[in-house]
């Protein structure tokens, strides 16, 4: 049987990893807000982290966003 390749192992985790909260627009905390992610801020943060030389960037879930973002927001 072939080894699964869809999950990271301890051997895959090397270097500096950035685990960041997903920035929201000003009204992102209101229940009726749709498309609450501040995509411009995400782009700035990612560019800064890449420039700084991090080895991996993780978003959408570490700080609870996984349960509150819509599928469309996650795909964007």
PyMOL Python script that loads the backbone (N, CA, C, O; Angstrom):
from pymol import cmd

cmd.read_pdbstr("""\
ATOM      1  N   UNK A   1       0.848  -1.178   0.000  1.00  0.00           N
ATOM      2  CA  UNK A   1       0.000   0.000   0.000  1.00  0.00           C
ATOM      3  C   UNK A   1       0.894   1.242   0.000  1.00  0.00           C
ATOM      4  O   UNK A   1       1.882   1.303   0.731  1.00  0.00           O
ATOM      5  N   UNK A   2       0.543   2.215  -0.814  1.00  0.00           N
ATOM      6  CA  UNK A   2       1.330   3.448  -0.923  1.00  0.00           C
ATOM      7  C   UNK A   2       1.117   4.341   0.293  1.00  0.00           C
ATOM      8  O   UNK A   2       0.040   4.362   0.888  1.00  0.00           O
ATOM      9  N   UNK A   3       2.152   5.067   0.642  1.00  0.00           N
ATOM     10  CA  UNK A   3       2.081   6.004   1.767  1.00  0.00           C
ATOM     11  C   UNK A   3       1.214   7.206   1.381  1.00  0.00           C
ATOM     12  O   UNK A   3       1.308   7.711   0.263  1.00  0.00           O
ATOM     13  N   UNK A   4       0.364   7.663   2.321  1.00  0.00           N
ATOM     14  CA  UNK A   4      -0.471   8.847   2.075  1.00  0.00           C
ATOM     15  C   UNK A   4       0.407  10.065   1.898  1.00  0.00           C
ATOM     16  O   UNK A   4       1.392  10.237   2.617  1.00  0.00           O
ATOM     17  N   UNK A   5       0.063  10.897   0.962  1.00  0.00           N
ATOM     18  CA  UNK A   5       0.820  12.105   0.688  1.00  0.00           C
ATOM     19  C   UNK A   5       0.016  13.379   0.930  1.00  0.00           C
ATOM     20  O   UNK A   5       0.478  14.468   0.591  1.00  0.00           O
ATOM     21  N   UNK A   6      -1.172  13.265   1.506  1.00  0.00           N
ATOM     22  CA  UNK A   6      -2.037  14.425   1.677  1.00  0.00           C
ATOM     23  C   UNK A   6      -1.928  15.066   3.047  1.00  0.00           C
ATOM     24  O   UNK A   6      -2.684  15.989   3.351  1.00  0.00           O
ATOM     25  N   UNK A   7      -1.006  14.602   3.884  1.00  0.00           N
ATOM     26  CA  UNK A   7      -0.840  15.175   5.214  1.00  0.00           C
ATOM     27  C   UNK A   7       0.627  15.432   5.481  1.00  0.00           C
ATOM     28  O   UNK A   7       1.502  14.697   5.024  1.00  0.00           O
ATOM     29  N   UNK A   8       0.874  16.491   6.231  1.00  0.00           N
ATOM     30  CA  UNK A   8       2.247  16.783   6.622  1.00  0.00           C
ATOM     31  C   UNK A   8       2.686  15.852   7.740  1.00  0.00           C
ATOM     32  O   UNK A   8       1.876  15.405   8.553  1.00  0.00           O
ATOM     33  N   UNK A   9       3.954  15.574   7.766  1.00  0.00           N
ATOM     34  CA  UNK A   9       4.530  14.823   8.874  1.00  0.00           C
ATOM     35  C   UNK A   9       5.545  15.732   9.564  1.00  0.00           C
ATOM     36  O   UNK A   9       5.819  16.839   9.100  1.00  0.00           O
ATOM     37  N   UNK A  10       6.089  15.259  10.659  1.00  0.00           N
ATOM     38  CA  UNK A  10       7.094  16.037  11.379  1.00  0.00           C
ATOM     39  C   UNK A  10       8.287  16.349  10.478  1.00  0.00           C
ATOM     40  O   UNK A  10       8.932  17.385  10.642  1.00  0.00           O
ATOM     41  N   UNK A  11       8.581  15.472   9.539  1.00  0.00           N
ATOM     42  CA  UNK A  11       9.705  15.696   8.625  1.00  0.00           C
ATOM     43  C   UNK A  11       9.453  16.842   7.649  1.00  0.00           C
ATOM     44  O   UNK A  11      10.399  17.391   7.085  1.00  0.00           O
ATOM     45  N   UNK A  12       8.189  17.208   7.443  1.00  0.00           N
ATOM     46  CA  UNK A  12       7.840  18.299   6.530  1.00  0.00           C
ATOM     47  C   UNK A  12       7.936  19.672   7.181  1.00  0.00           C
ATOM     48  O   UNK A  12       7.961  20.685   6.482  1.00  0.00           O
ATOM     49  N   UNK A  13       7.990  19.721   8.489  1.00  0.00           N
ATOM     50  CA  UNK A  13       7.970  20.983   9.215  1.00  0.00           C
ATOM     51  C   UNK A  13       9.404  21.427   9.488  1.00  0.00           C
ATOM     52  O   UNK A  13      10.080  20.914  10.380  1.00  0.00           O
ATOM     53  N   UNK A  14       9.841  22.392   8.695  1.00  0.00           N
ATOM     54  CA  UNK A  14      11.196  22.917   8.813  1.00  0.00           C
ATOM     55  C   UNK A  14      11.170  24.431   8.684  1.00  0.00           C
ATOM     56  O   UNK A  14      10.288  24.986   8.029  1.00  0.00           O
ATOM     57  N   UNK A  15      12.124  25.095   9.300  1.00  0.00           N
ATOM     58  CA  UNK A  15      12.251  26.538   9.145  1.00  0.00           C
ATOM     59  C   UNK A  15      11.239  27.315   9.958  1.00  0.00           C
ATOM     60  O   UNK A  15      10.734  26.845  10.977  1.00  0.00           O
ATOM     61  N   UNK A  16      10.955  28.513   9.484  1.00  0.00           N
ATOM     62  CA  UNK A  16      10.046  29.431  10.180  1.00  0.00           C
ATOM     63  C   UNK A  16       8.669  29.399   9.518  1.00  0.00           C
ATOM     64  O   UNK A  16       8.534  29.642   8.319  1.00  0.00           O
ATOM     65  N   UNK A  17       7.659  29.097  10.321  1.00  0.00           N
ATOM     66  CA  UNK A  17       6.283  29.074   9.839  1.00  0.00           C
ATOM     67  C   UNK A  17       5.531  30.229  10.487  1.00  0.00           C
ATOM     68  O   UNK A  17       5.653  30.464  11.689  1.00  0.00           O
ATOM     69  N   UNK A  18       4.757  30.944   9.684  1.00  0.00           N
ATOM     70  CA  UNK A  18       3.943  32.049  10.193  1.00  0.00           C
ATOM     71  C   UNK A  18       2.487  31.583  10.262  1.00  0.00           C
ATOM     72  O   UNK A  18       1.896  31.200   9.252  1.00  0.00           O
ATOM     73  N   UNK A  19       1.928  31.622  11.458  1.00  0.00           N
ATOM     74  CA  UNK A  19       0.522  31.269  11.661  1.00  0.00           C
ATOM     75  C   UNK A  19      -0.189  32.569  12.024  1.00  0.00           C
ATOM     76  O   UNK A  19       0.023  33.118  13.105  1.00  0.00           O
ATOM     77  N   UNK A  20      -1.028  33.056  11.121  1.00  0.00           N
ATOM     78  CA  UNK A  20      -1.560  34.402  11.269  1.00  0.00           C
ATOM     79  C   UNK A  20      -3.089  34.424  11.307  1.00  0.00           C
ATOM     80  O   UNK A  20      -3.744  33.564  10.718  1.00  0.00           O
ATOM     81  N   UNK A  21      -3.643  35.401  11.996  1.00  0.00           N
ATOM     82  CA  UNK A  21      -5.099  35.583  11.940  1.00  0.00           C
ATOM     83  C   UNK A  21      -5.497  36.140  10.576  1.00  0.00           C
ATOM     84  O   UNK A  21      -4.705  36.813   9.916  1.00  0.00           O
ATOM     85  N   UNK A  22      -6.711  35.860  10.167  1.00  0.00           N
ATOM     86  CA  UNK A  22      -7.223  36.379   8.910  1.00  0.00           C
ATOM     87  C   UNK A  22      -7.809  37.766   9.163  1.00  0.00           C
ATOM     88  O   UNK A  22      -8.751  37.898   9.945  1.00  0.00           O
ATOM     89  N   UNK A  23      -7.263  38.813   8.510  1.00  0.00           N
ATOM     90  CA  UNK A  23      -7.790  40.157   8.741  1.00  0.00           C
ATOM     91  C   UNK A  23      -9.221  40.308   8.212  1.00  0.00           C
ATOM     92  O   UNK A  23      -9.568  39.764   7.165  1.00  0.00           O
ATOM     93  N   UNK A  24     -10.024  41.040   8.939  1.00  0.00           N
ATOM     94  CA  UNK A  24     -11.414  41.266   8.543  1.00  0.00           C
ATOM     95  C   UNK A  24     -11.635  42.743   8.230  1.00  0.00           C
ATOM     96  O   UNK A  24     -10.909  43.613   8.711  1.00  0.00           O
ATOM     97  N   UNK A  25     -12.646  43.004   7.419  1.00  0.00           N
ATOM     98  CA  UNK A  25     -13.046  44.384   7.157  1.00  0.00           C
ATOM     99  C   UNK A  25     -13.645  44.959   8.432  1.00  0.00           C
ATOM    100  O   UNK A  25     -13.902  44.223   9.384  1.00  0.00           O
ATOM    101  N   UNK A  26     -13.866  46.258   8.456  1.00  0.00           N
ATOM    102  CA  UNK A  26     -14.337  46.933   9.669  1.00  0.00           C
ATOM    103  C   UNK A  26     -15.628  46.334  10.215  1.00  0.00           C
ATOM    104  O   UNK A  26     -15.795  46.229  11.430  1.00  0.00           O
ATOM    105  N   UNK A  27     -16.543  45.941   9.331  1.00  0.00           N
ATOM    106  CA  UNK A  27     -17.822  45.381   9.772  1.00  0.00           C
ATOM    107  C   UNK A  27     -17.795  43.845   9.820  1.00  0.00           C
ATOM    108  O   UNK A  27     -18.849  43.213   9.895  1.00  0.00           O
ATOM    109  N   UNK A  28     -16.614  43.253   9.778  1.00  0.00           N
ATOM    110  CA  UNK A  28     -16.480  41.809   9.712  1.00  0.00           C
ATOM    111  C   UNK A  28     -17.074  41.050  10.874  1.00  0.00           C
ATOM    112  O   UNK A  28     -17.423  39.878  10.725  1.00  0.00           O
ATOM    113  N   UNK A  29     -17.199  41.680  12.025  1.00  0.00           N
ATOM    114  CA  UNK A  29     -17.732  40.995  13.187  1.00  0.00           C
ATOM    115  C   UNK A  29     -19.246  40.987  13.287  1.00  0.00           C
ATOM    116  O   UNK A  29     -19.804  40.329  14.166  1.00  0.00           O
ATOM    117  N   UNK A  30     -19.919  41.707  12.400  1.00  0.00           N
ATOM    118  CA  UNK A  30     -21.383  41.766  12.448  1.00  0.00           C
ATOM    119  C   UNK A  30     -21.978  40.527  11.779  1.00  0.00           C
ATOM    120  O   UNK A  30     -21.479  40.077  10.747  1.00  0.00           O
ATOM    121  N   UNK A  31     -23.028  39.986  12.355  1.00  0.00           N
ATOM    122  CA  UNK A  31     -23.619  38.744  11.871  1.00  0.00           C
ATOM    123  C   UNK A  31     -24.091  38.803  10.420  1.00  0.00           C
ATOM    124  O   UNK A  31     -24.103  37.784   9.729  1.00  0.00           O
ATOM    125  N   UNK A  32     -24.481  39.989   9.958  1.00  0.00           N
ATOM    126  CA  UNK A  32     -25.036  40.082   8.603  1.00  0.00           C
ATOM    127  C   UNK A  32     -23.983  40.393   7.533  1.00  0.00           C
ATOM    128  O   UNK A  32     -24.312  40.478   6.350  1.00  0.00           O
ATOM    129  N   UNK A  33     -22.738  40.562   7.936  1.00  0.00           N
ATOM    130  CA  UNK A  33     -21.690  40.895   6.970  1.00  0.00           C
ATOM    131  C   UNK A  33     -21.382  39.693   6.088  1.00  0.00           C
ATOM    132  O   UNK A  33     -21.195  38.575   6.566  1.00  0.00           O
ATOM    133  N   UNK A  34     -21.335  39.958   4.788  1.00  0.00           N
ATOM    134  CA  UNK A  34     -20.920  38.938   3.830  1.00  0.00           C
ATOM    135  C   UNK A  34     -19.570  39.344   3.278  1.00  0.00           C
ATOM    136  O   UNK A  34     -19.289  40.532   3.120  1.00  0.00           O
ATOM    137  N   UNK A  35     -18.739  38.369   2.985  1.00  0.00           N
ATOM    138  CA  UNK A  35     -17.401  38.619   2.446  1.00  0.00           C
ATOM    139  C   UNK A  35     -16.602  39.504   3.411  1.00  0.00           C
ATOM    140  O   UNK A  35     -16.211  40.621   3.073  1.00  0.00           O
ATOM    141  N   UNK A  36     -16.375  38.987   4.593  1.00  0.00           N
ATOM    142  CA  UNK A  36     -15.792  39.761   5.690  1.00  0.00           C
ATOM    143  C   UNK A  36     -14.273  39.872   5.679  1.00  0.00           C
ATOM    144  O   UNK A  36     -13.713  40.637   6.465  1.00  0.00           O
ATOM    145  N   UNK A  37     -13.597  39.136   4.817  1.00  0.00           N
ATOM    146  CA  UNK A  37     -12.136  39.136   4.805  1.00  0.00           C
ATOM    147  C   UNK A  37     -11.604  40.399   4.130  1.00  0.00           C
ATOM    148  O   UNK A  37     -12.111  40.824   3.092  1.00  0.00           O
ATOM    149  N   UNK A  38     -10.578  40.988   4.736  1.00  0.00           N
ATOM    150  CA  UNK A  38      -9.904  42.144   4.142  1.00  0.00           C
ATOM    151  C   UNK A  38      -8.774  41.606   3.259  1.00  0.00           C
ATOM    152  O   UNK A  38      -7.648  41.411   3.717  1.00  0.00           O
ATOM    153  N   UNK A  39      -9.096  41.373   2.001  1.00  0.00           N
ATOM    154  CA  UNK A  39      -8.152  40.729   1.081  1.00  0.00           C
ATOM    155  C   UNK A  39      -6.918  41.579   0.815  1.00  0.00           C
ATOM    156  O   UNK A  39      -5.839  41.033   0.584  1.00  0.00           O
ATOM    157  N   UNK A  40      -7.048  42.889   0.843  1.00  0.00           N
ATOM    158  CA  UNK A  40      -5.881  43.755   0.660  1.00  0.00           C
ATOM    159  C   UNK A  40      -4.891  43.566   1.803  1.00  0.00           C
ATOM    160  O   UNK A  40      -3.681  43.524   1.581  1.00  0.00           O
ATOM    161  N   UNK A  41      -5.404  43.454   3.022  1.00  0.00           N
ATOM    162  CA  UNK A  41      -4.524  43.233   4.181  1.00  0.00           C
ATOM    163  C   UNK A  41      -3.895  41.845   4.146  1.00  0.00           C
ATOM    164  O   UNK A  41      -2.739  41.673   4.532  1.00  0.00           O
ATOM    165  N   UNK A  42      -4.658  40.855   3.682  1.00  0.00           N
ATOM    166  CA  UNK A  42      -4.084  39.510   3.538  1.00  0.00           C
ATOM    167  C   UNK A  42      -2.906  39.574   2.574  1.00  0.00           C
ATOM    168  O   UNK A  42      -1.839  39.030   2.856  1.00  0.00           O
ATOM    169  N   UNK A  43      -3.099  40.243   1.430  1.00  0.00           N
ATOM    170  CA  UNK A  43      -2.038  40.337   0.425  1.00  0.00           C
ATOM    171  C   UNK A  43      -0.805  41.045   0.987  1.00  0.00           C
ATOM    172  O   UNK A  43       0.319  40.596   0.761  1.00  0.00           O
ATOM    173  N   UNK A  44      -1.003  42.144   1.716  1.00  0.00           N
ATOM    174  CA  UNK A  44       0.135  42.859   2.308  1.00  0.00           C
ATOM    175  C   UNK A  44       0.875  41.981   3.305  1.00  0.00           C
ATOM    176  O   UNK A  44       2.106  41.950   3.319  1.00  0.00           O
ATOM    177  N   UNK A  45       0.130  41.272   4.134  1.00  0.00           N
ATOM    178  CA  UNK A  45       0.758  40.413   5.142  1.00  0.00           C
ATOM    179  C   UNK A  45       1.542  39.282   4.481  1.00  0.00           C
ATOM    180  O   UNK A  45       2.667  38.985   4.883  1.00  0.00           O
ATOM    181  N   UNK A  46       0.951  38.653   3.471  1.00  0.00           N
ATOM    182  CA  UNK A  46       1.630  37.554   2.781  1.00  0.00           C
ATOM    183  C   UNK A  46       2.898  38.049   2.103  1.00  0.00           C
ATOM    184  O   UNK A  46       3.945  37.409   2.199  1.00  0.00           O
ATOM    185  N   UNK A  47       2.811  39.185   1.419  1.00  0.00           N
ATOM    186  CA  UNK A  47       4.008  39.742   0.764  1.00  0.00           C
ATOM    187  C   UNK A  47       5.102  40.041   1.781  1.00  0.00           C
ATOM    188  O   UNK A  47       6.275  39.769   1.528  1.00  0.00           O
ATOM    189  N   UNK A  48       4.727  40.598   2.923  1.00  0.00           N
ATOM    190  CA  UNK A  48       5.705  40.894   3.969  1.00  0.00           C
ATOM    191  C   UNK A  48       6.352  39.635   4.516  1.00  0.00           C
ATOM    192  O   UNK A  48       7.558  39.611   4.762  1.00  0.00           O
ATOM    193  N   UNK A  49       5.567  38.598   4.706  1.00  0.00           N
ATOM    194  CA  UNK A  49       6.102  37.338   5.212  1.00  0.00           C
ATOM    195  C   UNK A  49       7.022  36.670   4.195  1.00  0.00           C
ATOM    196  O   UNK A  49       8.057  36.113   4.562  1.00  0.00           O
ATOM    197  N   UNK A  50       6.650  36.723   2.934  1.00  0.00           N
ATOM    198  CA  UNK A  50       7.516  36.167   1.883  1.00  0.00           C
ATOM    199  C   UNK A  50       8.828  36.929   1.830  1.00  0.00           C
ATOM    200  O   UNK A  50       9.900  36.328   1.753  1.00  0.00           O
ATOM    201  N   UNK A  51       8.742  38.258   1.871  1.00  0.00           N
ATOM    202  CA  UNK A  51       9.946  39.092   1.863  1.00  0.00           C
ATOM    203  C   UNK A  51      10.838  38.788   3.061  1.00  0.00           C
ATOM    204  O   UNK A  51      12.064  38.809   2.953  1.00  0.00           O
ATOM    205  N   UNK A  52      10.220  38.507   4.196  1.00  0.00           N
ATOM    206  CA  UNK A  52      10.977  38.194   5.412  1.00  0.00           C
ATOM    207  C   UNK A  52      11.612  36.809   5.361  1.00  0.00           C
ATOM    208  O   UNK A  52      12.492  36.498   6.163  1.00  0.00           O
ATOM    209  N   UNK A  53      11.171  35.981   4.426  1.00  0.00           N
ATOM    210  CA  UNK A  53      11.796  34.688   4.244  1.00  0.00           C
ATOM    211  C   UNK A  53      11.188  33.529   5.004  1.00  0.00           C
ATOM    212  O   UNK A  53      11.860  32.522   5.227  1.00  0.00           O
ATOM    213  N   UNK A  54       9.925  33.647   5.411  1.00  0.00           N
ATOM    214  CA  UNK A  54       9.323  32.514   6.109  1.00  0.00           C
ATOM    215  C   UNK A  54       9.190  31.319   5.158  1.00  0.00           C
ATOM    216  O   UNK A  54       9.131  31.483   3.940  1.00  0.00           O
ATOM    217  N   UNK A  55       9.145  30.135   5.729  1.00  0.00           N
ATOM    218  CA  UNK A  55       9.083  28.918   4.936  1.00  0.00           C
ATOM    219  C   UNK A  55       7.659  28.441   4.668  1.00  0.00           C
ATOM    220  O   UNK A  55       7.424  27.691   3.721  1.00  0.00           O
ATOM    221  N   UNK A  56       6.713  28.871   5.492  1.00  0.00           N
ATOM    222  CA  UNK A  56       5.316  28.472   5.310  1.00  0.00           C
ATOM    223  C   UNK A  56       4.417  29.527   5.932  1.00  0.00           C
ATOM    224  O   UNK A  56       4.774  30.171   6.918  1.00  0.00           O
ATOM    225  N   UNK A  57       3.244  29.691   5.335  1.00  0.00           N
ATOM    226  CA  UNK A  57       2.258  30.646   5.839  1.00  0.00           C
ATOM    227  C   UNK A  57       0.945  29.898   6.004  1.00  0.00           C
ATOM    228  O   UNK A  57       0.485  29.221   5.084  1.00  0.00           O
ATOM    229  N   UNK A  58       0.344  30.027   7.191  1.00  0.00           N
ATOM    230  CA  UNK A  58      -0.925  29.355   7.462  1.00  0.00           C
ATOM    231  C   UNK A  58      -1.982  30.401   7.836  1.00  0.00           C
ATOM    232  O   UNK A  58      -1.750  31.262   8.684  1.00  0.00           O
ATOM    233  N   UNK A  59      -3.127  30.307   7.195  1.00  0.00           N
ATOM    234  CA  UNK A  59      -4.276  31.176   7.445  1.00  0.00           C
ATOM    235  C   UNK A  59      -5.520  30.331   7.621  1.00  0.00           C
ATOM    236  O   UNK A  59      -5.491  29.123   7.386  1.00  0.00           O
ATOM    237  N   UNK A  60      -6.592  30.944   8.025  1.00  0.00           N
ATOM    238  CA  UNK A  60      -7.949  30.397   8.016  1.00  0.00           C
ATOM    239  C   UNK A  60      -8.161  29.223   8.950  1.00  0.00           C
ATOM    240  O   UNK A  60      -8.398  28.104   8.493  1.00  0.00           O
ATOM    241  N   UNK A  61      -8.084  29.446  10.186  1.00  0.00           N
ATOM    242  CA  UNK A  61      -8.478  28.384  11.081  1.00  0.00           C
ATOM    243  C   UNK A  61      -7.802  28.383  12.428  1.00  0.00           C
ATOM    244  O   UNK A  61      -8.397  27.965  13.422  1.00  0.00           O
ATOM    245  N   UNK A  62      -6.594  28.834  12.477  1.00  0.00           N
ATOM    246  CA  UNK A  62      -5.858  28.772  13.729  1.00  0.00           C
ATOM    247  C   UNK A  62      -6.500  29.645  14.802  1.00  0.00           C
ATOM    248  O   UNK A  62      -6.402  29.335  15.990  1.00  0.00           O
ATOM    249  N   UNK A  63      -7.143  30.713  14.404  1.00  0.00           N
ATOM    250  CA  UNK A  63      -7.752  31.632  15.365  1.00  0.00           C
ATOM    251  C   UNK A  63      -9.274  31.584  15.303  1.00  0.00           C
ATOM    252  O   UNK A  63      -9.930  32.527  15.746  1.00  0.00           O
ATOM    253  N   UNK A  64      -9.849  30.519  14.769  1.00  0.00           N
ATOM    254  CA  UNK A  64     -11.288  30.329  14.743  1.00  0.00           C
ATOM    255  C   UNK A  64     -11.974  30.644  13.432  1.00  0.00           C
ATOM    256  O   UNK A  64     -13.176  30.412  13.301  1.00  0.00           O
ATOM    257  N   UNK A  65     -11.249  31.163  12.460  1.00  0.00           N
ATOM    258  CA  UNK A  65     -11.874  31.550  11.200  1.00  0.00           C
ATOM    259  C   UNK A  65     -12.450  30.352  10.446  1.00  0.00           C
ATOM    260  O   UNK A  65     -13.428  30.492   9.711  1.00  0.00           O
ATOM    261  N   UNK A  66     -11.859  29.204  10.621  1.00  0.00           N
ATOM    262  CA  UNK A  66     -12.334  28.020   9.914  1.00  0.00           C
ATOM    263  C   UNK A  66     -13.801  27.734  10.158  1.00  0.00           C
ATOM    264  O   UNK A  66     -14.488  27.207   9.283  1.00  0.00           O
ATOM    265  N   UNK A  67     -14.279  28.071  11.324  1.00  0.00           N
ATOM    266  CA  UNK A  67     -15.677  27.824  11.673  1.00  0.00           C
ATOM    267  C   UNK A  67     -16.604  28.961  11.263  1.00  0.00           C
ATOM    268  O   UNK A  67     -17.821  28.779  11.227  1.00  0.00           O
ATOM    269  N   UNK A  68     -16.057  30.119  10.958  1.00  0.00           N
ATOM    270  CA  UNK A  68     -16.915  31.272  10.699  1.00  0.00           C
ATOM    271  C   UNK A  68     -16.846  31.799   9.269  1.00  0.00           C
ATOM    272  O   UNK A  68     -17.772  32.484   8.835  1.00  0.00           O
ATOM    273  N   UNK A  69     -15.795  31.509   8.531  1.00  0.00           N
ATOM    274  CA  UNK A  69     -15.727  31.967   7.147  1.00  0.00           C
ATOM    275  C   UNK A  69     -16.600  31.093   6.256  1.00  0.00           C
ATOM    276  O   UNK A  69     -16.735  29.891   6.485  1.00  0.00           O
ATOM    277  N   UNK A  70     -17.188  31.709   5.242  1.00  0.00           N
ATOM    278  CA  UNK A  70     -17.969  30.931   4.277  1.00  0.00           C
ATOM    279  C   UNK A  70     -17.008  30.198   3.343  1.00  0.00           C
ATOM    280  O   UNK A  70     -15.823  30.526   3.278  1.00  0.00           O
ATOM    281  N   UNK A  71     -17.519  29.219   2.633  1.00  0.00           N
ATOM    282  CA  UNK A  71     -16.701  28.481   1.682  1.00  0.00           C
ATOM    283  C   UNK A  71     -16.167  29.431   0.598  1.00  0.00           C
ATOM    284  O   UNK A  71     -15.022  29.296   0.165  1.00  0.00           O
ATOM    285  N   UNK A  72     -16.987  30.381   0.165  1.00  0.00           N
ATOM    286  CA  UNK A  72     -16.555  31.354  -0.850  1.00  0.00           C
ATOM    287  C   UNK A  72     -15.394  32.213  -0.333  1.00  0.00           C
ATOM    288  O   UNK A  72     -14.441  32.474  -1.067  1.00  0.00           O
ATOM    289  N   UNK A  73     -15.475  32.653   0.932  1.00  0.00           N
ATOM    290  CA  UNK A  73     -14.382  33.438   1.512  1.00  0.00           C
ATOM    291  C   UNK A  73     -13.101  32.613   1.558  1.00  0.00           C
ATOM    292  O   UNK A  73     -12.026  33.120   1.239  1.00  0.00           O
ATOM    293  N   UNK A  74     -13.206  31.371   1.945  1.00  0.00           N
ATOM    294  CA  UNK A  74     -12.028  30.512   2.032  1.00  0.00           C
ATOM    295  C   UNK A  74     -11.393  30.331   0.651  1.00  0.00           C
ATOM    296  O   UNK A  74     -10.168  30.363   0.529  1.00  0.00           O
ATOM    297  N   UNK A  75     -12.198  30.144  -0.373  1.00  0.00           N
ATOM    298  CA  UNK A  75     -11.659  29.938  -1.717  1.00  0.00           C
ATOM    299  C   UNK A  75     -10.959  31.188  -2.257  1.00  0.00           C
ATOM    300  O   UNK A  75      -9.955  31.088  -2.963  1.00  0.00           O
ATOM    301  N   UNK A  76     -11.493  32.360  -1.921  1.00  0.00           N
ATOM    302  CA  UNK A  76     -10.856  33.603  -2.388  1.00  0.00           C
ATOM    303  C   UNK A  76      -9.497  33.755  -1.775  1.00  0.00           C
ATOM    304  O   UNK A  76      -8.804  34.736  -2.044  1.00  0.00           O
TER     305      UNK A  76
END
""", "prot")
cmd.dss("prot")
cmd.show_as("cartoon", "prot")
cmd.util.cbc("prot")
cmd.orient("prot")
